[in-house]
């Protein structure tokens, strides 16, 4: 598999070899769907929370005597059908949304996402990005010369503070380490740019 390789000037340098197992794997749409649902579900937090009748303040005294009033019997004014009462069957913050998926299936889904991006010519590589001090202007200049129209996901082999800070103020650019490469980001961003060092590390991480 060959990927286009660009220079920091924005000019095309040539091509670079990439693993067929990563970038030319069979695309399994159903596996990608399951992996994406799992990822989004695991990122979900159970923030919604209501109090039950036993947690609402007040309601210790019986509103009226059990018999003889002609009204329905009640033991507490914090009954769910009363105003200011507790909530029955409401959302609780103890709910667990985690989903499990075998490691091999997650890897296969990621490879499917990469292969799908390659098939639509949305993956390329950059040999290096070197600046003395981080400047948004420098990365924006490179961004404008690359074959990108809307958004870009940049995959690094290792931390690069200058590159990360240079792209931090661009809302349509995201920088991640290859260790955290995931299906959601692959599908969200229009183009994916691997640093040359990230391609080698990706093979070491995912093909062992």
Residue pairs with C-beta under 8 A, 6 or more apart in sequence:
1 17
1 18
1 19
1 20
1 22
1 23
1 24
1 118
2 15
2 16
2 17
2 18
3 15
3 16
3 18
3 23
3 118
3 123
3 124
3 125
3 194
3 199
4 12
4 15
4 124
4 125
5 12
5 13
5 14
5 15
5 16
5 124
5 125
5 126
5 127
5 196
6 12
6 13
6 124
6 125
6 126
6 127
6 146
7 13
7 126
7 127
8 126
8 127
8 128
8 129
8 130
8 142
9 145
10 141
10 142
10 144
10 145
10 146
11 145
13 127
16 125
16 196
16 199
18 125
18 199
19 202
19 203
19 207
21 111
21 207
22 111
22 114
22 115
22 202
22 203
22 206
22 207
23 111
23 114
23 115
23 118
23 123
24 115
24 118
25 108
25 111
25 112
25 114
25 115
26 112
26 115
27 112
27 115
27 116
27 119
28 108
28 109
28 112
29 112
31 105
31 108
31 109
31 112
32 109
32 112
32 113
32 116
32 183
32 187
34 101
34 105
34 109
35 101
35 105
35 106
35 109
35 110
35 183
36 109
36 183
36 184
36 187
37 99
38 99
38 100
38 101
38 106
39 182
39 183
39 184
40 184
41 97
41 98
41 99
42 97
42 98
42 99
44 97
46 91
46 92
46 93
46 94
46 95
46 96
46 97
47 93
48 91
48 93
49 91
49 92
49 93
50 86
50 87
50 90
50 91
50 92
51 86
51 87
52 86
52 87
52 88
52 90
53 59
53 76
53 78
53 79
53 80
53 85
53 86
53 88
54 86
55 86
56 78
56 84
56 85
56 86
58 77
58 78
58 84
59 76
59 77
59 78
59 79
59 85
60 76
61 77
62 74
62 75
62 76
63 74
63 76
63 77
64 71
64 74
66 73
67 73
74 82
76 85
77 84
77 85
78 84
78 85
78 86
79 85
79 86
80 86
80 87
80 88
107 206
109 183
110 181
110 182
110 183
110 186
110 206
111 206
113 183
113 186
113 187
114 123
114 186
114 192
117 123
117 186
117 192
122 190
122 191
122 192
123 191
123 192
123 193
123 194
124 146
124 147
124 191
124 192
124 193
124 194
125 193
125 194
125 195
125 196
125 199
126 193
126 194
126 195
126 196
127 196
128 195
128 196
129 139
129 142
129 160
129 162
129 163
129 166
129 195
130 162
131 138
131 162
131 163
131 166
132 162
133 162
134 161
134 162
134 163
134 164
134 165
134 166
135 166
136 166
136 167
136 168
136 169
136 170
138 166
139 163
139 166
139 167
139 170
139 173
140 170
143 152
143 170
143 173
146 152
146 191
146 193
147 191
148 190
148 191
148 193
149 190
150 172
150 190
151 172
151 173
151 174
151 188
151 189
151 190
151 191
152 172
152 173
152 174
152 189
152 190
152 191
152 192
152 193
153 173
153 174
153 176
153 185
153 186
153 188
153 189
153 191
153 192
153 193
154 163
154 167
154 173
154 174
154 175
154 176
154 193
154 195
155 176
155 177
155 178
155 181
155 192
155 193
155 194
155 195
155 198
155 202
156 163
156 164
156 175
156 176
156 177
156 178
156 195
156 197
156 198
157 177
157 178
157 195
157 197
157 198
157 199
157 200
157 201
158 177
158 197
158 201
159 177
160 195
163 175
164 175
167 173
167 175
168 175
174 185
174 189
176 182
176 185
178 194
178 198
178 201
178 202
178 205
179 205
181 202
186 192
194 202
